[in-house]
């Protein structure tokens, strides 16, 4: 494991996105595999197409 993260409190999509962008992605190399569980904090609201 190269990008551990500890957050005291409930995880939300903003914290998760910041972790992915600023902690996880910089540690990745070509052909690395990332496994994620299916948690609600990974979901983001998508902009409306209206």
Biopython code that builds the backbone (N, CA, C, O; Angstrom):
import numpy as np
from Bio.PDB.StructureBuilder import StructureBuilder

atoms = [
    (1, "UNK", "N", (0.864, -1.174, 0.000)),
    (1, "UNK", "CA", (0.000, 0.000, 0.000)),
    (1, "UNK", "C", (0.904, 1.228, 0.000)),
    (1, "UNK", "O", (1.820, 1.349, 0.813)),
    (2, "UNK", "N", (0.621, 2.128, -0.929)),
    (2, "UNK", "CA", (1.495, 3.298, -1.066)),
    (2, "UNK", "C", (0.832, 4.626, -0.737)),
    (2, "UNK", "O", (1.520, 5.638, -0.606)),
    (3, "UNK", "N", (-0.494, 4.643, -0.601)),
    (3, "UNK", "CA", (-1.178, 5.919, -0.365)),
    (3, "UNK", "C", (-2.233, 5.776, 0.729)),
    (3, "UNK", "O", (-3.418, 5.991, 0.477)),
    (4, "UNK", "N", (-1.807, 5.413, 1.949)),
    (4, "UNK", "CA", (-2.802, 5.283, 3.019)),
    (4, "UNK", "C", (-3.383, 6.651, 3.378)),
    (4, "UNK", "O", (-2.754, 7.688, 3.169)),
    (5, "UNK", "N", (-4.579, 6.625, 3.915)),
    (5, "UNK", "CA", (-5.266, 7.867, 4.277)),
    (5, "UNK", "C", (-6.142, 7.609, 5.490)),
    (5, "UNK", "O", (-6.924, 6.658, 5.505)),
    (6, "UNK", "N", (-6.015, 8.448, 6.502)),
    (6, "UNK", "CA", (-6.851, 8.339, 7.691)),
    (6, "UNK", "C", (-7.601, 9.647, 7.855)),
    (6, "UNK", "O", (-7.011, 10.728, 7.841)),
    (7, "UNK", "N", (-8.891, 9.532, 8.007)),
    (7, "UNK", "CA", (-9.739, 10.711, 8.215)),
    (7, "UNK", "C", (-10.606, 10.449, 9.433)),
    (7, "UNK", "O", (-11.315, 9.444, 9.483)),
    (8, "UNK", "N", (-10.559, 11.328, 10.402)),
    (8, "UNK", "CA", (-11.356, 11.177, 11.615)),
    (8, "UNK", "C", (-12.729, 11.790, 11.373)),
    (8, "UNK", "O", (-12.889, 13.010, 11.411)),
    (9, "UNK", "N", (-13.707, 10.948, 11.127)),
    (9, "UNK", "CA", (-15.068, 11.416, 10.867)),
    (9, "UNK", "C", (-15.624, 10.747, 9.634)),
    (9, "UNK", "O", (-15.016, 9.840, 9.066)),
    (10, "UNK", "N", (-16.792, 11.211, 9.231)),
    (10, "UNK", "CA", (-17.465, 10.620, 8.071)),
    (10, "UNK", "C", (-16.776, 11.044, 6.780)),
    (10, "UNK", "O", (-16.377, 12.197, 6.620)),
    (11, "UNK", "N", (-16.647, 10.101, 5.876)),
    (11, "UNK", "CA", (-16.067, 10.379, 4.563)),
    (11, "UNK", "C", (-17.169, 10.904, 3.653)),
    (11, "UNK", "O", (-18.299, 10.418, 3.704)),
    (12, "UNK", "N", (-16.854, 11.882, 2.830)),
    (12, "UNK", "CA", (-17.814, 12.373, 1.851)),
    (12, "UNK", "C", (-17.112, 12.468, 0.499)),
    (12, "UNK", "O", (-15.907, 12.236, 0.399)),
    (13, "UNK", "N", (-17.864, 12.808, -0.526)),
    (13, "UNK", "CA", (-17.298, 12.796, -1.880)),
    (13, "UNK", "C", (-16.183, 13.827, -2.054)),
    (13, "UNK", "O", (-15.236, 13.586, -2.803)),
    (14, "UNK", "N", (-16.281, 14.964, -1.377)),
    (14, "UNK", "CA", (-15.235, 15.985, -1.495)),
    (14, "UNK", "C", (-13.913, 15.520, -0.911)),
    (14, "UNK", "O", (-12.857, 15.730, -1.506)),
    (15, "UNK", "N", (-13.972, 14.888, 0.254)),
    (15, "UNK", "CA", (-12.761, 14.364, 0.886)),
    (15, "UNK", "C", (-12.186, 13.235, 0.041)),
    (15, "UNK", "O", (-10.974, 13.159, -0.164)),
    (16, "UNK", "N", (-13.060, 12.358, -0.448)),
    (16, "UNK", "CA", (-12.600, 11.251, -1.276)),
    (16, "UNK", "C", (-11.940, 11.760, -2.554)),
    (16, "UNK", "O", (-10.880, 11.265, -2.938)),
    (17, "UNK", "N", (-12.544, 12.729, -3.208)),
    (17, "UNK", "CA", (-11.984, 13.275, -4.442)),
    (17, "UNK", "C", (-10.631, 13.927, -4.178)),
    (17, "UNK", "O", (-9.698, 13.760, -4.964)),
    (18, "UNK", "N", (-10.518, 14.668, -3.077)),
    (18, "UNK", "CA", (-9.242, 15.294, -2.732)),
    (18, "UNK", "C", (-8.170, 14.239, -2.483)),
    (18, "UNK", "O", (-7.026, 14.402, -2.906)),
    (19, "UNK", "N", (-8.537, 13.157, -1.798)),
    (19, "UNK", "CA", (-7.594, 12.064, -1.560)),
    (19, "UNK", "C", (-7.112, 11.466, -2.885)),
    (19, "UNK", "O", (-5.913, 11.275, -3.086)),
    (20, "UNK", "N", (-8.048, 11.176, -3.776)),
    (20, "UNK", "CA", (-7.682, 10.567, -5.060)),
    (20, "UNK", "C", (-6.749, 11.491, -5.832)),
    (20, "UNK", "O", (-5.720, 11.046, -6.341)),
    (21, "UNK", "N", (-7.096, 12.769, -5.924)),
    (21, "UNK", "CA", (-6.314, 13.710, -6.728)),
    (21, "UNK", "C", (-4.950, 14.033, -6.126)),
    (21, "UNK", "O", (-3.951, 14.104, -6.842)),
    (22, "UNK", "N", (-4.911, 14.232, -4.796)),
    (22, "UNK", "CA", (-3.696, 14.768, -4.180)),
    (22, "UNK", "C", (-2.827, 13.722, -3.477)),
    (22, "UNK", "O", (-1.647, 13.969, -3.225)),
    (23, "UNK", "N", (-3.395, 12.565, -3.161)),
    (23, "UNK", "CA", (-2.625, 11.544, -2.447)),
    (23, "UNK", "C", (-2.420, 10.300, -3.317)),
    (23, "UNK", "O", (-1.291, 9.852, -3.514)),
    (24, "UNK", "N", (-3.517, 9.750, -3.833)),
    (24, "UNK", "CA", (-3.425, 8.488, -4.567)),
    (24, "UNK", "C", (-2.773, 8.635, -5.944)),
    (24, "UNK", "O", (-1.792, 7.953, -6.239)),
    (25, "UNK", "N", (-3.309, 9.515, -6.781)),
    (25, "UNK", "CA", (-2.836, 9.626, -8.164)),
    (25, "UNK", "C", (-1.326, 9.903, -8.251)),
    (25, "UNK", "O", (-0.659, 9.299, -9.091)),
    (26, "UNK", "N", (-0.766, 10.782, -7.424)),
    (26, "UNK", "CA", (0.677, 11.016, -7.539)),
    (26, "UNK", "C", (1.543, 9.778, -7.258)),
    (26, "UNK", "O", (2.712, 9.755, -7.643)),
    (27, "UNK", "N", (0.996, 8.757, -6.599)),
    (27, "UNK", "CA", (1.780, 7.561, -6.297)),
    (27, "UNK", "C", (1.671, 6.494, -7.370)),
    (27, "UNK", "O", (2.409, 5.509, -7.335)),
    (28, "UNK", "N", (0.765, 6.668, -8.326)),
    (28, "UNK", "CA", (0.512, 5.620, -9.310)),
    (28, "UNK", "C", (1.540, 5.615, -10.432)),
    (28, "UNK", "O", (2.057, 6.648, -10.857)),
    (29, "UNK", "N", (1.805, 4.403, -10.886)),
    (29, "UNK", "CA", (2.676, 4.199, -12.042)),
    (29, "UNK", "C", (1.856, 3.560, -13.152)),
    (29, "UNK", "O", (0.766, 3.040, -12.911)),
    (30, "UNK", "N", (2.378, 3.601, -14.345)),
    (30, "UNK", "CA", (1.702, 2.966, -15.477)),
    (30, "UNK", "C", (1.451, 1.499, -15.145)),
    (30, "UNK", "O", (2.315, 0.826, -14.582)),
    (31, "UNK", "N", (0.277, 1.012, -15.494)),
    (31, "UNK", "CA", (-0.146, -0.373, -15.272)),
    (31, "UNK", "C", (-0.466, -0.704, -13.818)),
    (31, "UNK", "O", (-0.730, -1.867, -13.514)),
    (32, "UNK", "N", (-0.456, 0.263, -12.911)),
    (32, "UNK", "CA", (-0.921, 0.006, -11.542)),
    (32, "UNK", "C", (-2.418, -0.291, -11.565)),
    (32, "UNK", "O", (-3.138, 0.164, -12.453)),
    (33, "UNK", "N", (-2.862, -1.039, -10.604)),
    (33, "UNK", "CA", (-4.280, -1.374, -10.479)),
    (33, "UNK", "C", (-4.777, -0.813, -9.153)),
    (33, "UNK", "O", (-4.143, -0.997, -8.114)),
    (34, "UNK", "N", (-5.911, -0.132, -9.198)),
    (34, "UNK", "CA", (-6.528, 0.427, -7.997)),
    (34, "UNK", "C", (-7.861, -0.278, -7.786)),
    (34, "UNK", "O", (-8.697, -0.321, -8.689)),
    (35, "UNK", "N", (-8.055, -0.823, -6.605)),
    (35, "UNK", "CA", (-9.318, -1.463, -6.249)),
    (35, "UNK", "C", (-10.050, -0.590, -5.253)),
    (35, "UNK", "O", (-9.474, -0.153, -4.257)),
    (36, "UNK", "N", (-11.324, -0.335, -5.524)),
    (36, "UNK", "CA", (-12.151, 0.471, -4.628)),
    (36, "UNK", "C", (-13.396, -0.321, -4.268)),
    (36, "UNK", "O", (-13.935, -1.054, -5.097)),
    (37, "UNK", "N", (-13.843, -0.175, -3.051)),
    (37, "UNK", "CA", (-15.117, -0.796, -2.702)),
    (37, "UNK", "C", (-16.245, 0.120, -3.165)),
    (37, "UNK", "O", (-15.991, 1.209, -3.679)),
    (38, "UNK", "N", (-17.447, -0.301, -2.991)),
    (38, "UNK", "CA", (-18.605, 0.441, -3.482)),
    (38, "UNK", "C", (-19.208, 1.264, -2.338)),
    (38, "UNK", "O", (-20.249, 0.904, -1.789)),
    (39, "UNK", "N", (-18.554, 2.357, -1.989)),
    (39, "UNK", "CA", (-19.069, 3.210, -0.918)),
    (39, "UNK", "C", (-19.733, 4.445, -1.499)),
    (39, "UNK", "O", (-19.393, 4.882, -2.598)),
    (40, "UNK", "N", (-20.661, 4.996, -0.777)),
    (40, "UNK", "CA", (-21.394, 6.173, -1.260)),
    (40, "UNK", "C", (-20.505, 7.401, -1.387)),
    (40, "UNK", "O", (-20.806, 8.286, -2.188)),
    (41, "UNK", "N", (-19.426, 7.483, -0.629)),
    (41, "UNK", "CA", (-18.577, 8.679, -0.705)),
    (41, "UNK", "C", (-17.887, 8.810, -2.055)),
    (41, "UNK", "O", (-17.379, 9.882, -2.386)),
    (42, "UNK", "N", (-17.862, 7.735, -2.840)),
    (42, "UNK", "CA", (-17.253, 7.808, -4.162)),
    (42, "UNK", "C", (-18.196, 8.413, -5.189)),
    (42, "UNK", "O", (-17.766, 8.770, -6.287)),
    (43, "UNK", "N", (-19.463, 8.533, -4.854)),
    (43, "UNK", "CA", (-20.447, 9.085, -5.785)),
    (43, "UNK", "C", (-20.423, 10.600, -5.704)),
    (43, "UNK", "O", (-20.322, 11.176, -4.621)),
    (44, "UNK", "N", (-20.515, 11.238, -6.862)),
    (44, "UNK", "CA", (-20.585, 12.701, -6.919)),
    (44, "UNK", "C", (-21.838, 13.090, -7.651)),
    (44, "UNK", "O", (-22.333, 12.347, -8.498)),
    (45, "UNK", "N", (-22.354, 14.263, -7.325)),
    (45, "UNK", "CA", (-23.487, 14.784, -8.091)),
    (45, "UNK", "C", (-22.964, 15.181, -9.465)),
    (45, "UNK", "O", (-21.923, 15.827, -9.584)),
    (46, "UNK", "N", (-23.684, 14.794, -10.477)),
    (46, "UNK", "CA", (-23.297, 15.145, -11.841)),
    (46, "UNK", "C", (-24.082, 16.357, -12.286)),
    (46, "UNK", "O", (-25.262, 16.490, -11.963)),
    (47, "UNK", "N", (-23.428, 17.252, -13.033)),
    (47, "UNK", "CA", (-24.145, 18.444, -13.508)),
    (47, "UNK", "C", (-25.322, 18.059, -14.412)),
    (47, "UNK", "O", (-25.263, 17.086, -15.165)),
    (48, "UNK", "N", (-26.357, 18.831, -14.315)),
    (48, "UNK", "CA", (-27.530, 18.608, -15.146)),
    (48, "UNK", "C", (-27.218, 19.017, -16.581)),
    (48, "UNK", "O", (-26.469, 19.966, -16.811)),
    (49, "UNK", "N", (-27.786, 18.310, -17.534)),
    (49, "UNK", "CA", (-27.594, 18.649, -18.947)),
    (49, "UNK", "C", (-28.653, 19.620, -19.467)),
    (49, "UNK", "O", (-28.765, 19.845, -20.672)),
    (50, "UNK", "N", (-29.408, 20.176, -18.568)),
    (50, "UNK", "CA", (-30.486, 21.088, -18.988)),
    (50, "UNK", "C", (-29.989, 22.464, -19.302)),
    (50, "UNK", "O", (-30.776, 23.336, -19.667)),
]
sb = StructureBuilder()
sb.init_structure("model")
sb.init_model(0)
sb.init_chain("A")
sb.init_seg("    ")
for serial, (resi, resn, name, xyz) in enumerate(atoms, 1):
    if name == "N":
        sb.init_residue(resn, " ", resi, " ")
    sb.init_atom(name, np.array(xyz, "f"), 0.0, 1.0, " ", f" {name:<3s}", serial, name[0])
structure = sb.get_structure()
